Amino acid sequence: MEFSNVYEDAKRAEAYSKLEFPGTYYLAYRDLPEIIHTHVKGRKAIDFGCGTGRSTRFLKRFGFSVVGVDIAQDMVKKARELDPEGDYRVIREADFRQFARGAFDLVLSVFTFDNVPTMERKVQNFKGLGILLKDSGRLVSVVSSPEIYTHEWASFSTKDFPENKHAKSGDNVRIVQTDIEDKRPVVDVLWTDKSYREAFKKAGLKVVRTYKPWAKESEPYKWVNETWIAPWVIYVLKKCNKLEFVNNAVEAPIKRN
Ligand SMILES: C[S@@+](CC[C@H](N)C(=O)[O-])C[C@H]1O[C@@H](n2cnc3c(N)ncnc32)[C@H](O)[C@@H]1O
């Protein structure tokens, strides 16, 4: 099945713009302040896949100077409406040429890579984002865990898509967001931890730490599976130094005919 970004759609953008941090989404954001505090020095950030600006506004609240970028015009239009003073830009796929190399302390990406198909496009984007990082910079990427597509959640349902159980890394999977008016399923790309690690390596990025946010019974939400299966995975990444980059290339030599 050909993949197309479901967020390039005015109705979806309108519905998504009303979403803050209910239920399962709360878990994606809950630990970010602490994670960012631990790993990131400096306050200059780019929010890759800013959507309607929720993640960008989140960073601004923590004192970051942020530019939000996205490929979907409808989403960026909404982001600008919600935050007229903010800096939101529509970009073309993996085209970051308008930004200086090494300009950012933090690249944040919340859910964006769920919607980037194929190893080639993931690597192109990770490579491009890596170039934007300062040497001390960090890329924090929040993505869906493969289990999100085969279970029920406070904010999502997948029970109508039993075929998700047979999906392999790179396959399209469907999920319904229950907190928003637009109940059309979202099509994401399932991507395993193993495939992410392969993509990071190819892009010259190194995992500093991985987090899995489990829910706590004491939290004021009607958790479904969140207390025992983490719906999200959070990768903190840095650029490989030259030696690590060369070692990666030796481990995975480029195939020649
Ligand atoms: C689920 S939304 C998340 C938006 C925002 N980060 C948040 O947490 O509210 C994912 C966004 O990633 C964007 N996106 C998908 N592929 C992209 C790409 N290659 N480059 C930039 N943005 C992309 C989509 O258009 C969509 O707005």
The ligand as a Gaussian input file, in Angstrom:
#p B3LYP/6-31G(d) Opt

LIG

0 1
 C        1.168000      13.260000      14.713000
 S        1.646000      14.834000      14.129000
 C        2.524000      15.433000      15.554000
 C        2.610000      16.921000      15.624000
 C        3.350000      17.495000      16.808000
 N        4.739000      17.083000      16.858000
 C        2.644000      17.149000      18.118000
 O        3.213000      16.419000      18.940000
 O        1.523000      17.615000      18.304000
 C        2.983000      14.392000      13.018000
 C        3.396000      15.535000      12.108000
 O        4.587000      15.147000      11.379000
 C        4.506000      15.735000      10.095000
 N        5.425000      15.063000       9.167000
 C        5.315000      13.832000       8.631000
 N        6.363000      13.583000       7.820000
 C        7.164000      14.676000       7.854000
 C        8.398000      15.028000       7.231000
 N        9.020000      14.202000       6.408000
 N        8.932000      16.244000       7.483000
 C        8.301000      17.108000       8.330000
 N        7.128000      16.834000       8.947000
 C        6.566000      15.640000       8.713000
 C        3.038000      15.568000       9.728000
 O        2.673000      16.419000       8.660000
 C        2.360000      15.899000      11.049000
 O        2.034000      17.259000      11.140000

